[in-house]
């Protein structure tokens, strides 16, 4: 992480070449040590941004695609801008008719998390409940079953609580606790 911070300092000082070298060094370390994928995706986006500033579109696209590939396996995009993430996920729903129910559920779940970040709890609840319905109709693999449902129930409980619907919040929290009790290793 120190290389990322050093790179950020050099970038803030408009020395993008030095920043780029530190970011690449950090990427090498992440890859060799199986670092946190979300941090790796953010780092790929930083490298891509520098290449875009330098009008090096080929390398920018390579790093952008790497970040997108990493993000596909996570519920959250590594971009800090929630609006950009929401547009990306909406585009996924609109333009990917071949996606499975499970992929659509994951996309809706991700949108729900974005709406939570924006404090738009009604929209968040709508997307999370849609995701829940799709997950129930097309169950995730055994490896992901508990993690998916426990975290989904926790997120829905939180949104209900933020909407002052304490009864439904408690129901969802109980479901999440039940998942954790039945499958304690997750």
N, C-alpha and C positions, 0 to 999 in steps of 0.2 A: 504494500500500500504506500510505502514511502516514495516509491518511484512515481506513483500516480500523483501524489501531492507535489512532488518536485516538478513534474510535468505541468501541473496546473499553474504553478508559480511562473514557470517559463512562458507558458501561454498567456498568462495575465500581463506579462512584460513584453508581449508581442514577439517573442522569440520562438516561433512555431517549429523551427527545425530542431532545436534542442528539446522542446516539449515532445515532439514526435519521437525522438530517440528514447526519451524516458518512458513514454507510453508503450513503445514497442518492447522495451526491456521488461516492463511490468507484465505485458502480455506473455512474453516468454516464460516468466516465472509462474504466472497463472497456469499456463499450459503444462509446464513440467511438474507442478505440484497439485494439479486438479483443484484449482482455486474456485471460489464462489462464481457460479455461472452468471448471476445477475451483474456482478462487478465486471466480469469479463465482457458482457454485452455492452455495458456502459463504456468501457474502455474502447471497444471496437467502434462505438459511435463517436467517441472523441477523436480517434484516429481518422475516421471517415470525414468528420467535419473539417479537420485540418487539410486533408487531401482536397476537399471541395473548395476550401479557401484558396488553395494553390492551383485550382482548375485541373487537378489530376483526377478526372472522373472515373477512370478505370479502377484505380486503387480505392477510391472512395466507395464505389459500388461493391467491391470485394468485401471491404470491412463492414459496410452496411448490411450486406446479405449475411455475413457471419453473425452479426448482432441479431438480425431477424430470425435466423435459424435457432439461435440460443433462446430467444424470446418465445418461439413456438412451443417450447417445452416448459415454459413458465406461465403463470397466469397473468403476470404483469409485464408490460413492455418496459424496457430499460430507459425509455425517454422520460424526462422529468415533466414534460408538458402533457397534461391530462387530455386536453382537447385533441392533440395529435394522436394520442393513443386511442381515444374514442373514435376518431375518424378511421383509423386503421382497422379497428375491430368491426365497425359498421361496414366498412368496405369488404371485410372478410365475409360477413353475413350476406351482403348484397351480391357479391361477385363470385362466390365459391359454391355454386349449387351442388357440386359433387362432394361437399364435406359430409362426413358421417354425423349422426346425431350426437355422438360423443364430442366431435370437434366443435359442433355448433354450441353444445352445452358449455364447453370450456371457453369459447368466445363470449357467450352471454355472461358467464361467471366473471370473466375479465372485465367486461363492460360494467357489471355491477360494482366491482371494486373501484373502477374509475369514478363512477357516480358517487360512491362513498367518499372518495378523496375530494370531490367537488362539493360535498355536503348536500347533494341532491338525493336525499334519502328515499323519496318516493320512487324515483327512477331506479335507484339502486335495488330497492326491494323488488320492483317489477322484473328486472333482469335476473336477479338471484333466484326468484321463484320460477322463472322460465327455465333457468339452468337446472334447478332441482327437478323439475318435471321431466326434462330431457334425460338427466342422469338416471332417474328412476325407471324410465322406459328403456334405456340402453345402458345397463350397469357397467361401470368401469371394471377393469381387470381386478382380480383379487388383490394384487399388490397395491393398487391405487384406491381400492374401494373405501377403506377406512379413512385414509388421509383425505380423500375427496369429500366424503360426506361429513366427516367431523368438522373440517374447516368450513365447509359450506354452511352447515348448521350454526356454527359459531358466528359466521358473518351475518347470516340472516337474523340471528338473535340480537346481534349488536344493532342492526338497522331497525328492528322492531323497537328496541329500547330507545334508540335515538328519536324514533317517531312517537314515543311515549305510549306504545302498545305493549305494556309490561306482561300481560297474560301470554301473548304469542311469543314474546321474547323468552319467557320462562319455558314454554313448550319446546322451543328450538334449542335452548341451552340444555334442557334435559336430554334431548335427542343427541346432542353433541357429547354430553357426559356419558350417556349410554354407549356410544361408539367407543369412547376412550376406555370405558370399563371392560367392554367385551373384547377389545383388541388393544391391550395395554402397551404393546411394543410400538404402536404407531403414535 
